[in-house]
């Protein structure tokens, strides 16, 4: 019985407790109102007369309960944030900051607190100054309004919620509501309103006679809490970095764009030098950051996409009838780029180890983060590529030799490209095909007939969405290009998928998958005339019309040759019968798992793979002049790189003054490449162009395996958020080096001192930071360079295969990693509320133990031996100037200028040689020479006296000694760009002008034109002979006449062309690179449509004008080689102007 009573009593107590709780909950529900957090913030702001500061993305879409009976602001805010992951801080009894309750949130709190503290101090100063200086009030001094209303939006038309609006000097104001609107009462006509919002420029507006004030706040591109992606994907505040980085928004690549993304970097980043090959769509690009660090190795930066390194193999340089085969960075799609961070110095990239010794370019693709629901975006980019001619071709003399027209078909064939004939007179003259035609200049029409207007069309559709637990983005892009040469072009398809999902409360999994297919047809051969349509169409007789050339082949499909020079391939035969094509299929995948163990501790794992297959075919049909039996070359390359990475991170406040962030991790990298090459000579069955139809077949395979194992760590110690010490260390173990010396430790250290946060500076100084950093990085070499490797020859002796040694250089198993030490210092200062800024950097970079080839006697059977002796020094300065000359509601003008100087000097090549030949042309060499700048242009020169006058021999011709001399570097020392952005209401005009200065270029094209008699320079003395300026060997003024007969037999040209003097130019230039004029309708327009959220239409232009050039007849930006051999141009395609339309719609 007692037991039953006890149970009944317990049940009664539980029931009473439950009823009590239900009453309390009912009371809470009665006194509360469910609403979105943004609505609650708006209500609290008005009920308690306070101002909020927060990240809109952090508070959007969250439902809360608002306590109607809250007695104070702390209770009200505490109630609405009770069941969220957010918390708040009240400052000065008037300002509230909402932030996430974790370490990242605390960092955000500190940043926003400083912003508010600065604003409060400025208001207090203004208030005190007004109280001291204000005269006794006079009636009706300022007209009072019952209220002032208005709206605040961003440049894209989005309403800004929670913008703080203060009446300057009166310590009162309001904040904007959910629609960006506001109301202020009791405002006088002489008041000034101060609009302040985190991440945007503070703006002051005089009230005047306005009762309605609507303004557009501009994003602060140099916000003090700007965050960038650094090495290993670690995000850091810019002010904490002790080294130079540059962030570029993806939008700057998506309007006036290039088919190869890397070319779009031109002029945008100080210290980044981009050169192209000028070989049409799918061409290679060469990108260097702060100069060249290796004598003969790779000098391009590491590319990282979504935290995973990607391969940027260059598939082959122009040689013979082979084109530039392109590179791997061309796979990147501009529509998928969210932002790019350029890590310039060794300190910035040291965490990536040896692969980033040349810097790193970190690409982050777009995601659906921060979006609610499903969004659809469509972008269409269409341009016409119009060729324009720079060649300077004389139109006075035609085909022939010795001043005489061709007298017979054979005579015409013997001089198929010589223009040393008689003056044009329109008479009928026999040509190399046996047909008589007018002896008249028709070259301009022939060029117009051959080259066409190209086009590029890129169409993208993307789907994105997100919620509280994850997000996604799927982008699909098709790019089609038709080149300016018939039957040439490319097509690329990109599919990009990004996923982020919270698998558990503190566990996040993200994945990125990119699939790319790229097909390029008939890449341009830009060296000489063998298989080069552009070369021959330029050099063939200027009196030969299109009808004499096209279709380029005879009835039996053999080439319609252009005279006796069979290496000058008929251009129409090239486009109609010869062919080359490449096909690339690529998967780039990455998966990242992050577990936030504690608010200050995380564990992260990442795995990724870059896999591609590259196929290349080059067909020279049977019947081709220079290869009568024909040839086919095929190559298949399979490549993969796999990375496995683990990372543990700590980010914790040690106390109120110190914060410590530590990351420890490791990486396993492996690369595999397998290449099969087949060359078939002589087609058996005519016009059947397959390998199995060739009489001789040579097959070769190449295997490439490489591994790097690494451990690394970082530490950032900050003091009161104005003094930062950054330390990193990484150790790599290389499979390509001797196990006794195959590892290298890369340390780096950087200090950042934010002076503007440490002391009170004049109000005009918004930000001031000094930084200094040092790092040591290194690099290895290619596999199989330590020991001899063997192979079999393509033939045998008495039925027995013959073996051979594969290497041309003696292997060296004592090779060690090369070393690059870099010191940099910089100053970042911004004034006038961030409206004017200067970022300055100076650096010194020294490469030692570079792996170079030391010359040995050819009798050894080898060309040299690999040794660790090379040394290069790079010194330079960089300037980044930003300004906002005009900021107003309807009109803004932003300007960004960058300028960089770099001097690469070769200090040592080897112990036995002070020169290294990189490339040769008809008359010029590209060499490295000890004590001189990188990539010297070397050749013979005309002998001159002390006054610089040519010395003329007894025949009246200049003396050209047999010895060669260096003429200067082919690498520009100065690079720069100037971006002007103008906004008027909904219109935006963006203009980029860039230039390079201080390099030289040798023009093989102008050499070819001159000795063929096609240049204006070749006209000298044709009619009456010429006395060349200069002095004879006795120092007397030259008076020897070179007769017209000798001139027309090329006496002057043959002598002068042996020297480089006439074809070597200052390669400096300035170009109008980009123009885009965009119109983005206001938000009200889309509100009326309902289903469209935003969009824009842009008129775009790319490579529009060469504003300044000292290189006649050529584009000084084009180089023959994509590698280290810089400073030679040869038969490049004519440049193109791209003009078109870009349309973007968001749903």
Secondary structure as GFF3:
##gff-version 3
##sequence-region A 1 1147
A	DSSP	alpha_helix	2	31	.	.	.	ID=ss1
A	DSSP	beta_strand	32	36	.	.	.	ID=ss2
A	DSSP	alpha_helix	37	48	.	.	.	ID=ss3
A	DSSP	beta_strand	51	53	.	.	.	ID=ss4
A	DSSP	alpha_helix	56	59	.	.	.	ID=ss5
A	DSSP	beta_strand	63	67	.	.	.	ID=ss6
A	DSSP	alpha_helix	73	80	.	.	.	ID=ss7
A	DSSP	beta_strand	86	91	.	.	.	ID=ss8
A	DSSP	beta_strand	95	100	.	.	.	ID=ss9
A	DSSP	alpha_helix	103	133	.	.	.	ID=ss10
A	DSSP	beta_strand	144	154	.	.	.	ID=ss11
A	DSSP	beta_strand	164	167	.	.	.	ID=ss12
A	DSSP	beta_strand	172	175	.	.	.	ID=ss13
A	DSSP	beta_strand	181	188	.	.	.	ID=ss14
A	DSSP	beta_strand	192	196	.	.	.	ID=ss15
A	DSSP	beta_strand	203	206	.	.	.	ID=ss16
A	DSSP	beta_strand	212	217	.	.	.	ID=ss17
A	DSSP	beta_strand	227	229	.	.	.	ID=ss18
A	DSSP	three_ten_helix	231	233	.	.	.	ID=ss19
A	DSSP	beta_strand	235	237	.	.	.	ID=ss20
A	DSSP	three_ten_helix	238	240	.	.	.	ID=ss21
A	DSSP	beta_strand	245	249	.	.	.	ID=ss22
A	DSSP	alpha_helix	251	254	.	.	.	ID=ss23
A	DSSP	three_ten_helix	261	265	.	.	.	ID=ss24
A	DSSP	beta_strand	272	276	.	.	.	ID=ss25
A	DSSP	beta_strand	285	289	.	.	.	ID=ss26
A	DSSP	beta_strand	302	305	.	.	.	ID=ss27
A	DSSP	beta_strand	308	310	.	.	.	ID=ss28
A	DSSP	three_ten_helix	329	331	.	.	.	ID=ss29
A	DSSP	three_ten_helix	334	336	.	.	.	ID=ss30
A	DSSP	beta_strand	337	343	.	.	.	ID=ss31
A	DSSP	alpha_helix	346	349	.	.	.	ID=ss32
A	DSSP	three_ten_helix	350	356	.	.	.	ID=ss33
A	DSSP	beta_strand	360	365	.	.	.	ID=ss34
A	DSSP	beta_strand	373	387	.	.	.	ID=ss35
A	DSSP	alpha_helix	409	414	.	.	.	ID=ss36
A	DSSP	beta_strand	428	430	.	.	.	ID=ss37
A	DSSP	beta_strand	436	438	.	.	.	ID=ss38
A	DSSP	alpha_helix	443	450	.	.	.	ID=ss39
A	DSSP	beta_strand	454	466	.	.	.	ID=ss40
A	DSSP	beta_strand	470	482	.	.	.	ID=ss41
A	DSSP	beta_strand	489	504	.	.	.	ID=ss42
A	DSSP	beta_strand	507	521	.	.	.	ID=ss43
A	DSSP	alpha_helix	533	539	.	.	.	ID=ss44
A	DSSP	three_ten_helix	546	548	.	.	.	ID=ss45
A	DSSP	alpha_helix	571	576	.	.	.	ID=ss46
A	DSSP	beta_strand	579	598	.	.	.	ID=ss47
A	DSSP	beta_strand	601	620	.	.	.	ID=ss48
A	DSSP	beta_strand	631	653	.	.	.	ID=ss49
A	DSSP	beta_strand	658	683	.	.	.	ID=ss50
A	DSSP	three_ten_helix	691	693	.	.	.	ID=ss51
A	DSSP	beta_strand	694	719	.	.	.	ID=ss52
A	DSSP	beta_strand	723	734	.	.	.	ID=ss53
A	DSSP	beta_strand	743	754	.	.	.	ID=ss54
A	DSSP	alpha_helix	755	758	.	.	.	ID=ss55
A	DSSP	beta_strand	765	779	.	.	.	ID=ss56
A	DSSP	beta_strand	790	797	.	.	.	ID=ss57
A	DSSP	beta_strand	800	805	.	.	.	ID=ss58
A	DSSP	beta_strand	809	810	.	.	.	ID=ss59
A	DSSP	beta_strand	818	831	.	.	.	ID=ss60
A	DSSP	beta_strand	836	855	.	.	.	ID=ss61
A	DSSP	three_ten_helix	858	860	.	.	.	ID=ss62
A	DSSP	beta_strand	864	887	.	.	.	ID=ss63
A	DSSP	beta_strand	891	908	.	.	.	ID=ss64
A	DSSP	beta_strand	915	920	.	.	.	ID=ss65
A	DSSP	beta_strand	925	929	.	.	.	ID=ss66
A	DSSP	beta_strand	936	939	.	.	.	ID=ss67
A	DSSP	beta_strand	951	952	.	.	.	ID=ss68
A	DSSP	beta_strand	965	969	.	.	.	ID=ss69
A	DSSP	beta_strand	974	984	.	.	.	ID=ss70
A	DSSP	beta_strand	987	997	.	.	.	ID=ss71
A	DSSP	beta_strand	1000	1003	.	.	.	ID=ss72
A	DSSP	alpha_helix	1004	1011	.	.	.	ID=ss73
A	DSSP	three_ten_helix	1016	1019	.	.	.	ID=ss74
A	DSSP	beta_strand	1031	1032	.	.	.	ID=ss75
A	DSSP	alpha_helix	1044	1048	.	.	.	ID=ss76
A	DSSP	alpha_helix	1051	1056	.	.	.	ID=ss77
A	DSSP	three_ten_helix	1061	1063	.	.	.	ID=ss78
A	DSSP	beta_strand	1064	1066	.	.	.	ID=ss79
A	DSSP	beta_strand	1069	1079	.	.	.	ID=ss80
A	DSSP	alpha_helix	1083	1089	.	.	.	ID=ss81
A	DSSP	beta_strand	1094	1109	.	.	.	ID=ss82
A	DSSP	beta_strand	1128	1129	.	.	.	ID=ss83
A	DSSP	beta_strand	1136	1146	.	.	.	ID=ss84
###
